[in-house]
């Protein structure tokens, strides 16, 4: 296994879109058993990369002998808090390639996010949600200093409802 001495955590670029979408699809299948619509996923990845108002992706990249390989990713989106007059950064779409797990790749990405968030005057905190039965991920998140929130997540997922024939409305906005 190569050393992670040359691991770089950076903002994702448009040329990372294919790998990011591939990682996101693998994460959804692995953690929730969901097969995502790959075309929709790729368009959604590009939409975020092209619009910093929506959020951004961070990637962990290993560079060796001029070769660069993405090892992991996470996505940040924003939630405004009127209570705090600031934005929470939500960590989403976390994925580390299986061969690179348990080698602090996520820890390095998380540390980078926290460092950037702490220097951003409008950021009031960092949040993350995790599938309730994903105990492995929950243990990792606790190790990096995240703690369970007192909030539970509720949702109405229009895309999933459409895919399951439970909703009669347009598929494209």
C-alpha angles and dihedrals in degrees: 000000000000119000119260092220089112096047111135123193110204145151111281119251130210091261088063093061098099093050092044092052090047091051092047092051091049091049093051092049094045099045104031105015089241123146105209126212097257095205092052090045093051091048090048091050092050091046091057094043090053097046119053089182087074096047139267144257125239119202134194109224128187117207120196128162091345093308119119124203128180111228101176149350146202132189128221122206128174135243119186116224115203088188091062100026088230144085129264114217110223116209109215140157093037113181135160119183108254096243090056098048121117090028098099096260092132091042090056092048091047092049090052092050092049092048092051093043092051091056094047108091096207095052114097099177150330125255135183134186124210134188105269093234096046096103094163092059091043090055091051092049092051090051092058092050103265116135132199115270126229088235128092120207120239123181150172107216108199095183094052091044091053092048090053093047092246098121133052107207139104117296096214127049 
